[in-house]
Every structure is written in C-alpha cells, then in structure tokens.
C-alpha cells in the first residue's frame, strides 16, 4: 500500500477519534452517550470521542437521506410473540433494498433470542422506512458521487464547519439551488485554487479530484455500475479510492445502496449496543462483534440498526 493511501486511510481513522463538541439528535446512531469503556484514561477519552464523532458522521454522511432519530419506546412489557410488532408496522417499511422487512426481522428473531426481545419491543424502526423512502430517488444521476463527496468533505471536521465548506463548494460549481448540478464534471472543471479557497485542505482536494475522475464519463464508477455490483465488489471498488476507508464505505452501502448484510464492526454504536445487549463487561473488538453477528446474516444491516437502538438506551437489555 502506498504512503499516500495509508495517509488516506489514516485520515478516516483520525476522524473516528476526533473530538466533537456537538451532541445533536441521532439519525443513524448513538445519541447522548458517555463512553466509559474499561481501560486507561486515554482509552476512555478515545472511546468518548469515537462515540461523539461516529454519531455525528452518521448524521452528516448522507443527509438529508438519513432518517430522523428513532423515538424512545419507553420500557414496554416483553411481547410473548417476538414478531408481533413486526407485521403491524411493516406496512410502512415492507422493503429494505431487495429484502422483505417482516421476513428479515422474523428470521433475526428466530436466530437470536436477545435480539428478538429488542425487535419485539421496538417493532420496525422508523429509520428502516426512511432509508427506503430515500432510496426511491435512486434514479437521480450522480447521487453516489454526491454522497461520497460529502463524506470526504465532512471527515475529521466539526459538522457545522464541514457543512459550511461543502456549501461553498456547491456554490462554486453552480449547485447551490440544484443538487443535481453537483457532478463529477463540475468539480473537475472548477479551479483548484477556488476549491481550496472554499476551505478544502490540499489532501481533501486531491481526494475529491480523484473521486471526480473515478465517476467521470471515462471513469470506472457510476450509479449504474455500483447498483449492479455485489456488496464485495462495491467495497473493493471504493476502498481503492484515496480518502475512503472501511467505515465510510459501510455507511454508504447501508444508507445509499440499502445493502441488507453490512456489518460496520468498528462503529462505536454497534460495539456499545452489543456490549449492552449481550451483557459484556467491556467494549467488544472486531472478532467478538463478528462472532455475535454471525447469527444475523444475511440481515446484518437491519440488526445493526437495532444495536444503535439499544446503544441509545431505547430498549432494556
């Protein structure tokens, strides 16, 4: 792996540990946590920072496509039928990508008794319906490019600062009033000095230019191409680009492509939800998360939503 690529992946890792002073409502993850994982004071601080920024990045990554925060369900009594709430609510979210939501949640409930309790309490989470509603606009051209460009700009920055920079870029390329005008060609044709004046670092500028080249008419990526790829092919194609790492790609696969079997194993909210629901004494690492999540396949994306729900404190472990 080249030094430049390592820097690119390193930037995303730094983004996951950057300090965020914001505590907005969660659109795709954990809100209002205070991380107290076992370990040294430094580890506690890093986990707290991961939580704050991981939550914010999930809010920002695909806005406005991300759904609103899942409302608290209080502490309802356990339902003896683990899928009773599924069929009643599934009418508003009967599909997630190509998957029947009622069938998927029933399968998850049968495979994992602890997860079944959460699904019974919460029913179909609102974000599932919202993701599918956003997906209905997939016919708009260059949506994948815009989503990934936004992810690059927002990395390692405070949400408000990143939004300001991204809006300046949109104005520069003539997309202030029309998102559809934010195209690979528009970014490619913009003067580098003008893009830098919007607030982009030199590194992020190079990432954005590389993304534009990959999605250009002569490039290898497009909305259509990504739609036709398998989950593995999508991941491999995007990880090859500078400025995109595993976490950003997993979020893109979940919220943009609605791929049903994605496990963002490094996500703070997933790890916190797993720790709470399964009674672990410390934050689990990748191996432990993958071990527990093996029972969730091939619906690990939907199970991830419920881990965020548990991490929010909305369901009693």
C-alpha positions in Angstrom: 0.0 0.0 0.0 1.4 3.4 -0.9 2.2 6.1 1.7 -0.5 8.3 0.1 -3.1 5.6 0.5 -2.0 5.0 4.1 -2.4 8.7 4.8 -5.9 8.5 3.3 -7.0 5.6 5.5 -5.3 7.3 8.4 -7.4 10.4 7.9 -10.5 8.4 8.4 -9.2 6.7 11.4 -8.3 10.1 12.9 -11.8 11.2 12.0 -13.3 8.4 14.2 -11.3 9.7 17.2 -11.5 13.5 16.6 -13.2 15.5 19.4 -16.7 16.7 18.6 -18.4 19.3 20.8 -21.8 18.7 19.3 -24.5 16.4 20.7 -27.3 16.6 18.1 -30.1 14.0 17.7 -29.0 10.8 16.1 -30.1 10.0 12.5 -28.2 6.8 12.2 -26.6 6.0 15.6 -25.9 6.8 19.2 -27.0 10.0 20.9 -26.1 11.4 24.3 -23.8 8.7 25.5 -20.9 9.0 27.9 -18.4 6.4 27.0 -16.8 4.7 30.0 -15.2 1.6 28.5 -12.7 -0.2 30.7 -9.1 0.7 30.3 -6.8 3.7 30.9 -8.0 7.3 31.0 -6.6 7.7 27.5 -8.8 4.8 26.2 -11.8 6.3 28.0 -11.2 9.6 26.2 -10.8 7.9 22.8 -14.0 5.9 23.2 -15.9 9.1 24.2 -14.5 10.9 21.1 -15.3 7.9 18.9 -18.9 8.0 20.1 -19.4 11.7 19.6 -17.9 11.8 16.1 -19.3 8.4 15.0 -22.8 9.7 15.8 -22.3 13.0 14.0 -20.8 11.4 10.9 -23.8 9.1 10.6 -26.0 12.2 10.9 -24.0 14.0 8.2 -22.8 11.3 5.8 -25.9 11.1 3.7 -28.1 14.0 4.8 -30.9 14.5 4.1 -31.3 10.9 3.2 -30.7 9.7 6.8 -33.9 9.2 8.8 -34.8 11.0 12.0 -33.8 9.8 15.4 -35.7 6.7 16.5 -38.1 7.9 19.2 -37.9 6.3 22.6 -40.3 3.4 23.1 -40.0 3.7 26.9 -39.9 0.3 28.6 -42.8 -1.8 27.2 -43.6 -5.2 28.5 -41.9 -8.0 26.6 -44.1 -9.4 23.9 -44.5 -13.2 24.0 -44.7 -13.2 20.2 -41.3 -11.8 19.1 -42.6 -10.8 15.7 -46.0 -9.4 16.7 -44.9 -5.8 16.3 -43.2 -6.5 13.1 -46.2 -7.4 10.9 -48.2 -4.4 12.2 -45.6 -1.9 11.4 -44.0 -3.4 8.3 -46.7 -1.9 6.1 -44.8 1.4 6.2 -41.4 -0.2 5.6 -42.0 -3.5 3.9 -38.8 -3.5 1.9 -35.2 -2.7 2.6 -33.4 -2.9 -0.7 -34.5 -6.2 -2.1 -35.3 -7.7 1.3 -38.8 -8.2 2.8 -38.5 -6.5 6.2 -41.1 -8.6 8.0 -39.4 -11.8 6.8 -35.9 -10.5 7.7 -36.9 -9.4 11.2 -38.7 -12.7 11.8 -35.5 -14.5 10.7 -33.4 -12.4 13.0 -35.8 -13.1 15.9 -35.6 -16.8 15.3 -31.8 -16.8 15.1 -31.1 -14.6 18.2 -33.3 -14.6 21.3 -31.8 -11.5 22.7 -32.3 -9.5 19.5 -35.8 -10.9 19.3 -36.7 -9.2 22.6 -35.5 -5.8 21.2 -37.4 -6.3 17.9 -40.5 -7.2 19.9 -40.2 -4.1 22.0 -39.3 -1.7 19.2 -41.1 -3.1 16.2 -39.9 -1.8 12.8 -37.6 1.1 13.4 -38.6 4.4 11.6 -35.1 4.6 10.0 -35.8 1.5 8.0 -38.8 3.1 6.3 -36.9 6.4 5.9 -33.9 4.6 4.3 -36.2 3.0 1.7 -38.0 6.3 1.0 -34.7 8.0 0.3 -33.8 5.1 -1.9 -36.8 5.8 -4.1 -34.9 8.7 -5.5 -32.0 6.5 -6.8 -32.9 7.4 -10.4 -31.4 10.8 -9.9 -28.0 11.0 -11.6 -24.7 11.3 -9.7 -26.3 10.6 -6.3 -23.5 8.2 -5.4 -20.8 10.7 -6.3 -22.5 13.4 -4.3 -22.9 11.1 -1.3 -19.2 10.1 -1.3 -18.0 13.6 -2.0 -19.9 14.8 1.1 -18.4 12.0 3.1 -14.9 13.1 2.1 -15.5 16.8 2.9 -17.0 16.0 6.3 -14.2 13.8 7.5 -12.3 15.0 10.5 -14.2 18.2 10.8 -16.8 19.7 13.1 -20.3 19.3 11.5 -21.0 23.0 11.2 -17.6 23.8 9.7 -17.8 20.9 7.2 -21.3 22.0 6.1 -20.0 25.5 5.5 -17.2 24.2 3.4 -19.4 21.8 1.4 -22.0 24.6 0.8 -19.2 26.8 -0.5 -18.1 24.1 -2.9 -21.7 23.7 -4.1 -22.0 27.4 -4.8 -18.7 27.3 -6.7 -19.8 24.6 -9.0 -23.3 26.0 -9.5 -25.2 23.5 -7.4 -26.4 25.9 -4.6 -30.0 25.6 -5.7 -29.9 22.3 -7.5 -28.1 19.3 -6.1 -28.2 17.6 -9.5 -25.7 20.2 -10.7 -23.1 18.8 -8.3 -21.5 16.5 -10.8 -18.0 15.0 -11.4 -17.6 17.3 -14.4 -18.5 20.3 -12.4 -15.9 19.6 -9.8 -13.2 18.6 -12.4 -13.8 21.9 -14.2 -13.5 24.1 -11.1 -10.2 25.8 -10.5 -8.2 24.1 -7.8 -7.3 27.4 -6.2 -11.0 28.3 -6.0 -11.8 24.9 -4.4 -9.0 25.4 -1.9 -10.5 28.9 -1.1 -13.7 27.1 -0.1 -11.8 25.7 2.8 -10.7 22.3 1.5 -7.3 21.1 2.6 -4.9 20.1 -0.2 -5.3 16.5 0.7 -9.1 16.6 0.6 -8.9 18.5 -2.7 -6.9 15.6 -4.1 -9.4 13.1 -2.8 -12.3 15.0 -4.3 -10.5 15.3 -7.7 -9.7 11.6 -7.6 -13.4 10.8 -6.8 -14.5 13.0 -9.7 -12.1 11.2 -12.1 -13.4 7.8 -11.0 -17.0 8.9 -11.6 -16.3 10.8 -14.8 -17.6 9.7 -18.2 -14.3 8.0 -18.8 -14.0 6.6 -15.3 -14.8 3.2 -13.9 -17.6 4.1 -11.5 -21.2 5.3 -11.9 -24.5 5.0 -10.1 -25.5 2.2 -12.5 -22.2 0.3 -12.1 -22.5 0.4 -8.3 -26.1 -0.8 -8.4 -25.0 -3.8 -10.4 -22.1 -4.8 -8.2 -22.2 -7.2 -5.3 -21.5 -5.9 -1.9 -18.0 -7.2 -2.0 -17.4 -5.6 -5.4 -18.7 -2.3 -4.2 -16.4 -2.4 -1.2 -13.4 -3.3 -3.3 -14.1 -0.6 -5.8 -14.4 2.2 -3.2 -11.6 1.1 -0.9 -9.3 1.6 -3.9 -10.1 5.3 -3.9 -8.0 7.7 -1.8 -9.9 9.3 1.1 -12.5 6.5 1.6 -12.0 3.9 4.3 -14.0 1.0 5.7 -16.4 2.9 7.9 -17.4 5.5 5.2 -17.9 2.7 2.7 -20.0 0.7 5.2 -22.3 3.7 5.8 -22.6 4.3 2.0 -23.5 0.6 1.5 -26.2 0.7 4.2 -27.8 4.1 3.7 -27.3 4.7 0.0 -27.4 1.2 -1.5 -29.6 -0.3 1.2 -27.5 -3.4 1.2 -29.0 -5.8 3.8 -26.0 -7.6 5.1 -23.4 -5.0 6.1 -21.7 -5.1 9.5 -19.8 -1.9 10.4 -17.8 -3.8 13.0 -15.7 -0.7 14.0 -18.7 1.5 14.6 -18.9 2.7 18.2 -22.6 2.4 18.4 -22.6 -1.2 17.2 -20.0 -2.1 19.7 -21.8 -0.3 22.5 -25.1 -1.9 21.6 -23.5 -5.4 21.5 -21.9 -4.8 24.9 -25.2 -3.7 26.5 -27.5 -6.3 24.9 -25.2 -9.3 25.5 -24.0 -8.3 28.9 -20.3 -7.9 28.1 -18.1 -6.2 30.7 -16.0 -4.3 28.1 -16.4 -2.9 24.7 -16.0 -5.8 22.2 -13.4 -5.8 19.5 -13.9 -6.8 15.8 -13.6 -10.5 16.5 -16.2 -10.5 19.2 -18.7 -8.4 17.2 -18.3 -10.7 14.2 -18.8 -13.7 16.4 -22.1 -12.5 17.8 -23.2 -11.0 14.4 -22.7 -14.3 12.6 -26.2 -15.3 13.6 -27.6 -12.1 12.0 -26.5 -13.0 8.4 -27.8 -12.3 5.8 -29.6 -9.3 7.5 -26.7 -7.7 9.5 -27.6 -4.2 8.3 -31.0 -4.4 9.9 -29.5 -5.9 13.1 -27.0 -3.0 13.2 -30.0 -0.6 13.3 -31.2 -2.4 16.4 -27.7 -2.3 18.0 -27.8 1.5 17.6 -31.3 1.5 19.1 -30.0 -0.5 22.1 -27.0 1.8 22.5 -29.3 4.8 22.5 -30.9 3.3 25.7 -34.2 2.8 24.0 -34.6 -0.9 24.8 -34.0 -2.7 28.1 -31.1 -5.2 27.7 
